[in-house]
């Protein structure tokens, strides 16, 4: 098995050092995911940019959590599920929503359930949505922009989920209570 390095600001490739500094400022630490991604400054930069762009999307904190966790659960990401559980708590997301996403149960709100179902369909079916699925999404109160924002999140989560599968990224201490 390939061993991946958990880089820090001292041993990372030069082009990754300022990116890791940015991670430390944003999270108060260098998450192990970022430490692994530092091997490829391009991947880390792309991931950070995609993450920031999704944070700036029109979806609220709960909706972002639904999208992230739907993708993380589908990809069975051992790292991102607990990490985004901790993030969701920090964002003030309702505990019932957090637990439903972690356990794969129904969401307590029909609009959030449609968001989950649409995100899952997009990931599972590689971007193919039927007219009926699109109509249900729009009827729930979402729009074309929201569909494209889900695509952005899928790109972000593919980068992180696949990296974690390859590297067997160790879960950071702050996220361990949510494993």
Secondary structure, DSSP 8 states (H G I E B T S, - for coil): --------TTTS-HHHHHHHHHHHHHHSS--HHHHHHTTSHHHHHHHHHHHHHHHTSSS-HHHHHHHHHHHHHHTT-TTHHHHHHHHHHHTT--HHHHHHHHHT---SSHHHHHHHHHHHHHHHTTT---HHHHHHHHHTT--HHHHHHHHHHHHHHHHHHHHHHHHT----HHHHTT-
